[in-house]
Amino acid sequence: MTPAPVIIAVDGRSGAGKTTLAIELAARLREHHKVSLFHLEDVYPGWNGLAAGIERYVTTVLAPLSRGDAADWVSWDWEKHYDGPARTTLPAEIVIVEGVGAAAASARPMLDAVIWSESSDDDRRTRALARDGSTYEPFWDLWAAQEDEWLATDPVPDHAQIRVLNRADGTAPDDVLQALLHLPTLAAVLLPELSARLGLQLHAERLDCLPDAARLFHTLYGRSPHAVWLDSSLRTEGLPAERSRFSILADDGGRFGQDVRHRSGVTRLTIGTATVATAGPFFRWLDGVWGRRALRPPEGYACEFTLGWLGYLGYELKRETGGSDVSSETPDAAMIFAGRAVVLDHREGSVWLLALEAPDASEWLALARSAVAAAAAAGPTGDTAGAAGTGPVVGGGAMGTGSKPVPAFTGRDTESAYKVKIADAQHEIAEGNTYEVCLTTAVSAVVPADPAGPDALDAWATYLALRRKNPAPFASYLRFGELTVASTSPERFLRIAADGGMRAEPIKGTRPRGSEPARDEELRRQLESSPKDRAENIMIVDLLRNDLSHFAVAGSVTVSRLCAIESYATVHQMVSTIDAKLKPGLPRAEAVAACFPAGSMTGAPKISTMAILDRLEEAPRGVYSGAIGYFSLSGAMDTAVAIRTLVISADGAGGAELSLGVGGAITADSSPQEEYDEIRTKAYGVLSALGSEFPPD
């Protein structure tokens, strides 16, 4: 008897390409392992024998192999329609079982991984008949009926860790192999394949020009279903300028492209045609795919993003960091892995093209080089997607002037209801349950489909309007299929440099900009001298010092800037800076988790205050209050707090729902009217860009 093997089932309906997929997958695994392959079609007792064949397979083949024993089984003679010769399948390090029913309920306890292969009904029939010719054709309906009956009581696809859309174009085996590497149950046995995946080579090329970023993004990624633009759109001096130095543009195209979504404890990663689902905490998953230094930056390259993951972490991930479990309509996290990207260095006036070594790398570099040259030659347009300008945002015209009205927002809370919640928060403070409560609400709008035209709302043009109205150092545009995130955040959540340097820059304290210089300066000084705003800011600084200290070198936590004032297009903000040094060898994703969600969006103490917020707000926050940014193969990460952020959820039929979260910190001496006025101020930069107003009661 040999040690129990790892058993992988490749299941799916007839004609879904399971046999070819299993053979090709076995061939790739045989580079490093001994592999046995078993086909269920060898034991089905005839064209009406699906159920009996599954039973034969489980008892005579799978059961002994799972123990590490040889499997002796009786084959079926499809020409004589009777039992054929006895055969033996030897155990191996990896066993692949393939066929309809390979992952049936009675088999699953003995399996380490289930792959479900799927194709359209027309493709399946064409492939099956092409393979078996006229032999199969008279029995197609009989066999399909058995599959229907079996799947009605045993929904195998729901139990598959990996689902693959098998187009029979040769891509499925490589995609599935990459997906298998993400299953914890296979991690130990697939170490050689994992090591090969980590042996990455980076191509980097510098171009001395600075193209219009919006035009370049539209050219390269306008048709990409999943794309990210971390858009440092603010041009200013001082620390905001440091935060605004680099912009990153990428999608999940190419050989290494991946797309991940996490909901309520399940992470679904799509690699080409394959999707793999794993249960467990997202931050633990993130540490597995990011938490080590895999690539160093090229010489002369100042940005710490050397390709990697980009996207957002939603507020509901607080379930993993001491908060309660709340479900959201949007994914709790959504990111892409970019194996190629364009990075703009606004200070140096240069562009870096980055691509991992792959068969398509040279072709992409040439395409990107051409797009950069064209966007630079066209001259600065500021925020246009092309020569025609921004185009319509709502309906058929410019903001507020088209045939459609601008979005009409409604509030989740009326003014009086929000003030009642402020009073409830102050009661919790008086009872000693919290010191500060970052109470939030949301405004939303529904843009119906236009039967006579294209989508009623153009998410891309909407973002361009937002960045023109309210440029910010951490602006971003994230497109994940039907979900778009358009953010003009000024606030850094957390940065971890490749060398372990950590920085958080919380914002607490806001005033609107004045229309006249004297009034504007008066509002700035008012914020600077406000005891209440300083108290709010200092409480969050203390909270973040504590968060960082859990993973920091002793004595390295410092406050280099306290209650400084920064001015943006529509608001003045009070900002502090906390620095620390990550202890060597500690898991970086867990260090991120220790600080998540941002203390500036919860209050203090964090865990008890999050419970109070769940009760008061009575709704998930979704993307809002989470974090947006990158997790680089250099081991670095940089994220912004998801504020001033419009979330656009398309309905697939031309309509869309818009959501904007707003809030403020409540302390014992907060004025309910001033707090309500503050959320209106914070919403102004986004709503005014849409031509909309804050909803009346």
C-alpha positions, 0 to 999 in steps of 0.5 A: 500500500502506498500513501493516500494520493491526492484525488482530483475529480473532473466532472461535467455534463457530456461533451463539456471537454472533461476528457481532454481537460483531464489528459492535458492536466495530467500531462502538466502534473507529470512534469513533477509528480506520478499521476494516475488517470481514470475515465468513468466511461470505462465502467458505465454499464451501457447507455442507460447506466449512469447511476450504476456506473457511478456506484461501480466507480465509487466502490471498485475504483475510488474507494481503494485508490483513496486508501492508497491501494490498487483498484481492480475493476471490470470494464464495459465493452461498448461494442458487445454491450456487456462486461469487458476484461478486468483492469487495474488502476495503480495508485499514484501521488496524484489521481485524476478521475474524469467523467460524468459523476466523478464528483457525485455525492458518494464520491466527494468525501474521498476527493481533495478537489472537484473541477466542474467543466461547463460549455454551452449545450450546442458546443457539448453536443457538437463535441460529443458527436464529433468524438463518438460519431454515430455511435453516440447520436441515437443515445444523446437524449437518453444520456442527457435525461439521466444527467438531468435526473442525477443533477436534480438531486445532486447539484455537483456544480455547487460543490465544485471548488473550481469551475471552468468554462471550457471553450476547447481552445487549449486555455483551460488546462493551464487556467485550471492548473493555476487555479489548483495552486490556490486550494489549501488542500493541494498546496503541499503536494503542488509545491513544485508548480507553486515555486514555478509560479513564483519565479517571475521576471519583470520587464520594465521600460521608461518613456520620457513623456507624460501623456494625458492619463484619461486618454491613455486609460481609455485607449488601453482599457476602455473595453476591459471588463475589469480595470483599475486606475489609481489616479493621483489627480491633484497637482499641489505642493507639500505632502499632498504632492508626495501622495500624488506623484504616481498614477497606476493604470492596469487591467487583468488581461494577459497570461497572468491576469486574475480577478478576485471577489470575496463575499461572506467568507468565500473567496472566488478567484477567476484565472482565464476560464477557471474560477476557484472558490476557497472558504476562509478569512480574506486577509489570510488569503491575501497574505498567501498571494501577496504577503512576501517579496517576489519582485524588486523594482527596476533601477531608477524606478521610484514607485513601489508598485511592481505589479500585483493586486489592485482594487478595494477592501470593503467595510464588511471585512470588519467581520475578520477584525473584531466586527460583527458579520454583516452582509453587503450587496457589493462584494466585501472585496474586489481586486484584479491581479495585473501582470502588466501595467502603466505607471505615470511619474508626475514629478519626473514627467515619465512613464514606466511600462511594466510586464511580467515575462510571458509569451504576450509580453512583447506584444503588449509592450509595443501596444502600450508604447504606441498608446503612450505616444499617441496620448502624449502627442495629442496634448493635454486634455485634462480629463477627456477620454478622447478627441471628442471630449468627455461625452454624456454622463446622464442621458443624451447630453452634458451634466444637467442639460441632456434629455434626461434629468440629473440623478435625484438622490434620496437619503437613507436617513432624514435630517431628523432621523440622523440627528436622533442617531447623533443623540443616541451616539452621544448617549453611548459616549455618556454611558462610557461605551465609546469616546467617539462615534463615526456615524455614517449614512448614505444617499442613493439614486436610481437611473432608469434605463433609456429604451431609446438609447444606450446606458442611461448613465456613463460611468466613465464620463461620470468619473471624469466629471468627478475628478475635474470637480474634485481632484484628489491625491487618492482618486481612483476609478475601478471597473469590475463588470457591472460594478464601478467605483469612482472615488476622489478620496484625499485620505491615506488609510495605510502604506507599507513600504517594501522595507517595512516602513508603515504610515497612516494619515487619518483625516478628522475635521472638515470645513467647506472652501469659501468662495472669496479668499478672505472667507476661505482663509477664515474657514481654514483658521476656524478648522485649525483652531477648533478644539472639537476637531483637534480632539476628534483627530487626536483620538483617532491618532491614538487609536492608530498608534495602538493599531500599528503597535501590534506589528511594529518594532518597539519604539518605532511608532511616531507622530510626525505631523499632528492636526495639520491643515490641507486644502482641497478643491471643495474642503479644508481637512485636518490631517495627522501622520503616524509612522512605524516600522513593521517587525521583520518576518511578520505577515503583512496582510495581518498587519493590514488587518490589524488596522482595518477598517480605518479608525477615522471611519469607526471611532474609538475604541474601535471594536465596541464602537463598530458594534454601536455603529451596526445598531445605529446605522442598520445597514451595511456600508459596502465599499464606503469606509473600506480601502482602495489601492494596491498590494505589490509584488515588491511586498509594498502596499498603499491604500486610501480610505474609501470616502468621497466615493460614488458606487455605481451598480449597473443592472445589466439592462441600461439602468444603474443605482448610485450610492454615496456614503457620508458621515462624521465623527460624533463626540460628547460636545457635537452639535447635531446641526453642525454634524448634519451640515458637515455631511452635506459639505462632504457630499457636495464635491461628488453630488455637484459634479453630477449636477445633483443636490443633497436630498431634502427631507 
